[in-house]
Amino acid sequence: MTSVPDIDSARLIEDLSALLAIPSVSGTPAEVEAQDWLAERWSAEGFEVDRWDIDLDRLTADPEFPGMEVDRDHAVGVTATLKGDGNGPTLLLDGHTDVVPPGDLDAWSGDPFVPRRMSRNGADVLVARGASDMKAGVAAMWAATRAIAEAGITLRGDVILAPVSGEEDGGLGTFALLRHGVTAAMCIVPEPTSLGMVPGNGGALTFRLTVPGLAAHASMRMSGVSAIERFIPLYHALEELEARRNRDVDPIMERWPIAYPLSIGTVHAGDWASTVPDVLVAEGRLGVAIGEEVEDARAELEATVAATCAADPWLRDHPARVTWWGGQFASGRVDPKHPISSIVAEVHEEVSGQPLDVYGGPYGSDLRLLTRIGGIPTVHYGPGTPEAAHTPDEYVRVDEVIQSAQALARLILRICG
């Protein structure tokens, strides 16, 4: 068997730090900058690079387009391929480079886009926005593939590195990748799993709830109808719906207190302090169960809203309206019998000496696009933890980044070598 090349750990962390310094928030020019930076670096390292401008008009008109929550007038697709001799399967390594906004800057210990080494609970960590979700995974898949290329190992199958944008708000980049014709026998997405394996995850549907009221002067509030007050029974009904939807969940989701969360993220009502608010708009996220069709999940929420309105004297004649917008993440799961799961388990134990932790993710991800639309057996396996994602002082353990790169190098050899 071909020996596994060493990972250049210092170079890996240096590359990760440079990538973290690019403030590639979804929908900003830096989102494209991160893609182009990787394309240039990978071309200079001798990979076969394909870089293309994504046709947003054509893509967003596609009936299967997964949705988008931010405005974009430019997006870029990139692949970098380490070619094999054509006698083996192709492995796709897919990781997103876009990140969410940093939020309250005062909650950070420093600039979110100036990466810094720190000690946390005795561990050496790297702190920056995107450290865990998921630039560490992108850097690890890069380091693993480069180590094999620089060792002069000839693979039988191709390895395709695919940095994608737009994952945080729907999956634009991976959808564009599939429509560009990229395919593979297997795919690993190095999302933050604390080096566990996620063979499937729930979906997430963004919705908007518009609740009507009747404006009146605040001194005459009883002659009006507060949209805020009419929202309250709807909110409680959605809480009850969440509880019902989580009574019986797939066994791989049982580790989570709420496997399929239903949450309200924003609420806006009224335009004047002394006027009874005549409309409230709430936006939220509906978790989709593994194996559940998106249409069925939508119908259940819509039925709950309709039933609540029917029981309310005002809403009966002035019903709240549900609309679906933004990211529409279906659930996804690899076939449990596919060998990719056992291969990842074997390699993880070789590298770590520990059995692989296997569980489902309560979040939407590009896994569902790769499995459902691309037909590519896909699992998550990468450094970082979802608990650190999207938080102030987001971090990733340095040892996890290095170990994930070591495991990915072995996986490349096992699948393509």
C-alpha positions, -999 to +999 in steps of 0.1 A: +000+000+000+012+035-008+025+053+023+006+083+035+026+115+031+031+139+060+009+170+063+029+203+065+011+215+096+027+249+097+018+256+061-017+244+067-023+268+095-006+296+075-030+290+046-060+288+069-050+321+086-047+338+052-081+325+041-097+336+074-084+371+069-106+375+038-139+388+051-160+367+028-195+374+042-223+360+021-232+384-007-202+408-003-174+413-029-151+395-005-171+363-011-158+364-047-124+374-035-120+343-014-129+321-044-105+339-067-077+337-041-080+300-038-082+296-076-049+316-080-032+297-052-042+263-065-033+271-101+002+282-088+005+249-070-001+229-103-037+218-099-059+218-129-082+248-121-115+256-136-129+291-127-161+304-141-186+332-135-219+318-123-249+329-145-271+341-116-301+348-139-301+313-153-294+296-120-320+314-100-347+306-126-340+269-123-370+251-108-346+233-084-327+264-073-324+261-035-330+298-026-309+328-017-313+353+012-288+380+002-285+401-030-257+391-053-247+405-087-216+383-091-207+348-080-178+326-090-174+288-092-140+271-088-127+236-090-091+224-087-084+188-098-056+165-090-058+141-119-056+104-116-048+079-144-084+074-152-087+039-137-104+048-104-133+066-088-135+104-084-136+119-050-152+154-045-141+175-015-167+203-012-164+231+013-179+266+015-159+298+018-187+322+027-193+332+063-220+349+082-216+385+095-197+389+127-225+405+146-218+426+177-181+435+174-180+443+212-186+406+219-154+396+202-119+397+218-105+414+187-112+420+150-132+390+136-112+389+105-077+391+121-071+354+130-052+349+163-039+319+182-053+315+217-056+290+245-092+278+253-097+252+280-061+241+276-064+237+238-045+256+211-072+273+190-075+297+161-101+324+165-118+343+136-151+344+118-153+312+097-127+293+117-151+265+125-177+271+098-159+261+077-127+275+064-107+251+086-123+222+066-114+239+033-078+244+044-076+207+056-089+193+023-064+215+004-035+204+026-044+167+022-046+169-015-014+190-018+005+165+003-003+137-021+005+158-051+039+169-037+047+134-028+045+124-064+018+098-058-001+088-089-037+081-081-062+060-101-091+084-097-093+122-097-096+144-066-117+175-071-114+204-046-145+226-048-147+257-027-182+270-029-200+303-020-235+309-009-239+279+013-249+300+043-280+313+026-292+284+005-265+265-014-259+286-045-223+275-050-228+237-048-260+239-069-239+258-095-212+232-092-237+204-101-252+224-129-217+230-142-215+192-147-192+183-118-199+148-105-181+121-084-184+086-070-183+100-035-180+133-017-168+145+017-179+179+030-155+189+059-181+208+078-175+211+116-183+178+131-156+176+158-142+148+137-174+128+139-193+117+109-227+132+098-243+109+072-275+129+071-291+161+084-324+178+087-335+206+064-344+242+071-370+263+054-371+301+058-406+315+061-423+349+066-455+353+086-475+385+080-501+392+107-527+419+100-541+443+126-561+476+125-544+509+131-558+534+157-545+562+179-529+547+210-553+567+232-581+549+214-564+515+212-596+495+218-609+508+185-579+492+168-564+457+166-528+452+176-510+430+152-486+422+180-514+408+202-527+388+173-492+373+168-491+359+203-515+329+198-497+322+165-464+321+183-477+297+209-492+275+182-458+273+164-442+263+198-467+235+200-460+225+164-423+223+172-430+200+201-452+177+180-426+175+152-399+164+177-417+136+195-405+109+173-372+115+155-347+095+134-323+076+158-293+094+144-309+127+156-316+116+192-285+133+206-301+168+201-326+182+226-346+195+196-337+177+164-358+199+141-360+234+156-387+259+146-376+294+155-386+330+150-356+350+141-370+385+134-401+404+144-411+438+130-443+457+138-456+492+138-442+525+126-451+549+154-450+545+192-485+560+197-502+541+169-517+506+173-496+485+149-516+474+119-491+448+106-465+425+121-440+406+100-421+377+116-394+357+098-383+323+110-369+289+102-387+256+101-367+224+106-374+196+081-371+160+094-348+135+077-368+118+050-396+144+051-406+161+019-403+199+019-439+202+006-452+182+036-433+203+061-446+235+046-481+222+046-480+213+083-469+248+092-495+264+069-522+242+084-512+252+119-514+289+111-547+284+093-562+265+123-550+292+147-565+320+126-598+301+124-601+300+162-594+338+166-623+363+161-601+388+143-578+365+124-607+344+112-617+372+088-582+387+085-559+356+083-522+357+087-502+349+055-473+325+052-448+330+025-416+309+018-385+328+008-347+326+011-329+294+018-349+263+013-329+234+026-344+199+022-331+171+044-306+147+031-290+114+040-265+090+024-276+054+019-266+036+052-253+007+031-229+028+010-193+020+017-183+057+022-195+055+058-173+024+066-143+039+048-145+071+069-149+051+101-118+029+093-096+059+084-107+079+115-098+050+138-064+047+120-056+084+126-072+090+160-072+055+176-108+062+186-141+049+173-159+073+150-189+092+165-218+090+140-248+114+143-272+134+123-270+172+120-300+194+130-290+220+104-294+223+067-263+219+045-251+212+010-252+175+017-288+174+005-280+190-028-251+166-034-272+135-025-306+145-038-298+165-070-262+153-077-268+117-068-234+117-050-230+097-018-219+124+007-210+126+044-197+154+066-164+149+084-143+178+095-127+199+122-145+224+144-178+222+162-212+235+152-216+249+187-188+274+178-202+283+144-218+318+140-207+328+176-185+356+188-149+345+190-157+315+167-128+291+170-113+258+158-088+236+176-055+235+158-050+198+165-084+190+149-075+209+118-042+189+114-058+156+123-086+161+097-060+168+070-042+136+079-075+117+077-085+133+044-051+123+029-058+087+039-093+089+025-080+101-008-056+072-010-082+047+001-108+059-024-087+071-053-053+055-048 
